[in-house]
Amino acid sequence: MSLSERLNEDMKTFMKSGDKFALSVVRMLRSAVKNAEIDARKTLSDAEVLDVLAREVKQRKDALQDFEKAGRTDLAEQAKAELEIIQRYLPQPLTEEELTRLVEETIRETGASSKADMGKVMGALMPKVKGRADGKQVNAVVQRMLG
């Protein structure tokens, strides 16, 4: 079952169960996917749907930080709950050990030896960790290992 189909099935499940909050989050996700499909003028692949979901996660995380800074605990709690639902559709995140192993592998593959090779390593590494690790986290590990 594709990710889009899973979103549709979950929407039906949430409608039947009466879980209005989860239903609204899934509807919002389906809307974001549909808008991306309209922009691309094609049906999105699972990888492209994952990109859309990753953008939604990033938006929620940014909003969560803003809400916490502003002391809006009600909105922060809502953003956290939305994040939990969205993350159900994302692949399991990489552990620190898995990420470190992938970075070591990629450094060997690219022949990188200094921070000047950072772009080469990141370019080869990011497709491998797509949707499973945050770019900032990946960047920090690569810098640590090349530095």
C-alpha positions as CSV (number, residue, x, y, z in Angstrom):
1,M,0.0,0.0,0.0
2,S,1.4,3.4,-1.0
3,L,1.7,6.2,1.5
4,S,-1.1,8.1,-0.2
5,E,-3.4,5.1,0.0
6,R,-2.5,4.7,3.7
7,L,-3.4,8.3,4.4
8,N,-6.8,7.7,2.7
9,E,-7.5,4.5,4.6
10,D,-6.5,6.1,7.9
11,M,-8.8,9.0,7.2
12,K,-11.7,6.6,6.8
13,T,-10.7,4.8,10.0
14,F,-10.6,8.1,11.9
15,M,-14.0,9.2,10.5
16,K,-15.5,5.9,11.7
17,S,-13.9,6.1,15.1
18,G,-14.8,9.7,15.7
19,D,-11.2,10.8,16.4
20,K,-11.7,14.3,15.1
21,F,-8.2,15.6,16.0
22,A,-6.4,12.8,14.1
23,L,-8.9,13.1,11.3
24,S,-8.1,16.8,10.9
25,V,-4.3,16.1,10.9
26,V,-4.7,13.4,8.2
27,R,-6.9,15.7,6.2
28,M,-4.3,18.4,6.4
29,L,-1.6,15.9,5.3
30,R,-3.7,14.8,2.3
31,S,-4.3,18.4,1.4
32,A,-0.5,19.1,1.5
33,V,0.1,16.0,-0.7
34,K,-2.6,17.0,-3.1
35,N,-1.2,20.6,-3.4
36,A,2.2,19.1,-4.2
37,E,0.7,16.9,-6.8
38,I,-1.1,19.9,-8.4
39,D,2.2,21.8,-8.4
40,A,4.1,18.9,-9.9
41,R,1.2,18.0,-12.3
42,K,1.6,14.3,-11.5
43,T,0.9,11.7,-8.9
44,L,3.6,11.7,-6.3
45,S,5.7,8.7,-5.6
46,D,6.1,7.5,-2.0
47,A,9.5,9.2,-1.8
48,E,7.9,12.5,-2.9
49,V,5.1,12.1,-0.4
50,L,7.8,11.5,2.3
51,D,9.3,14.9,1.3
52,V,5.9,16.6,1.8
53,L,5.5,14.9,5.2
54,A,9.0,15.9,6.2
55,R,8.2,19.5,5.4
56,E,5.1,19.3,7.5
57,V,7.2,17.9,10.4
58,K,9.7,20.8,10.0
59,Q,6.8,23.3,10.1
60,R,5.4,21.8,13.3
61,K,8.8,21.7,15.0
62,D,9.4,25.4,14.1
63,A,5.9,26.3,15.3
64,L,6.5,24.4,18.5
65,Q,9.6,26.3,19.3
66,D,7.8,29.6,18.6
67,F,4.8,28.6,20.7
68,E,7.1,27.6,23.6
69,K,9.1,30.9,23.4
70,A,5.8,32.8,23.5
71,G,4.5,30.8,26.5
72,R,1.6,29.4,24.5
73,T,1.5,26.0,26.1
74,D,-2.0,25.2,24.6
75,L,-0.7,25.7,21.0
76,A,2.6,23.9,21.8
77,E,0.6,20.9,23.1
78,Q,-1.4,20.9,19.9
79,A,1.7,21.0,17.7
80,K,3.3,18.1,19.7
81,A,0.1,16.0,19.2
82,E,0.2,16.8,15.4
83,L,3.8,15.9,15.2
84,E,3.1,12.5,16.9
85,I,0.4,11.7,14.3
86,I,2.6,12.9,11.3
87,Q,5.6,10.8,12.5
88,R,3.5,7.6,12.3
89,Y,3.9,7.9,8.5
90,L,7.6,8.5,8.4
91,P,10.2,5.8,8.4
92,Q,12.0,4.9,11.6
93,P,14.6,7.5,12.4
94,L,18.3,6.5,12.3
95,T,20.0,6.0,15.7
96,E,23.2,7.9,16.4
97,E,25.2,4.7,15.8
98,E,23.5,3.9,12.5
99,L,24.1,7.5,11.3
100,T,27.8,7.5,12.4
101,R,28.3,4.2,10.5
102,L,26.7,5.7,7.4
103,V,28.8,8.8,7.6
104,E,32.0,6.7,8.0
105,E,31.0,4.6,5.0
106,T,30.3,7.7,2.8
107,I,33.6,9.3,3.8
108,R,35.4,6.2,2.7
109,E,33.4,6.0,-0.6
110,T,34.0,9.7,-1.4
111,G,37.7,9.7,-0.3
112,A,37.0,12.8,1.9
113,S,39.8,13.8,4.2
114,S,39.1,17.3,5.4
115,K,36.3,19.8,6.0
116,A,36.9,21.1,2.5
117,D,35.3,17.8,1.3
118,M,32.1,18.4,3.4
119,G,29.9,19.2,0.3
120,K,31.0,16.0,-1.4
121,V,30.2,13.9,1.6
122,M,26.8,15.6,2.3
123,G,25.8,15.3,-1.4
124,A,26.4,11.6,-1.3
125,L,25.0,11.0,2.2
126,M,21.7,12.9,2.2
127,P,19.9,10.6,-0.3
128,K,20.9,7.7,1.9
129,V,19.3,9.2,5.1
130,K,16.4,10.9,3.4
131,G,13.4,11.1,5.8
132,R,15.3,9.2,8.5
133,A,17.6,11.9,9.8
134,D,17.6,15.7,10.2
135,G,20.0,17.6,8.0
136,K,21.4,19.5,11.0
137,Q,22.1,16.3,12.8
138,V,23.8,14.8,9.7
139,N,25.8,18.0,9.2
140,A,27.1,17.9,12.8
141,V,28.2,14.3,12.6
142,V,30.0,14.9,9.3
143,Q,31.8,17.9,10.7
144,R,32.8,16.1,13.8
145,M,34.2,13.2,11.7
146,L,36.0,15.4,9.2
147,G,37.3,17.8,11.8
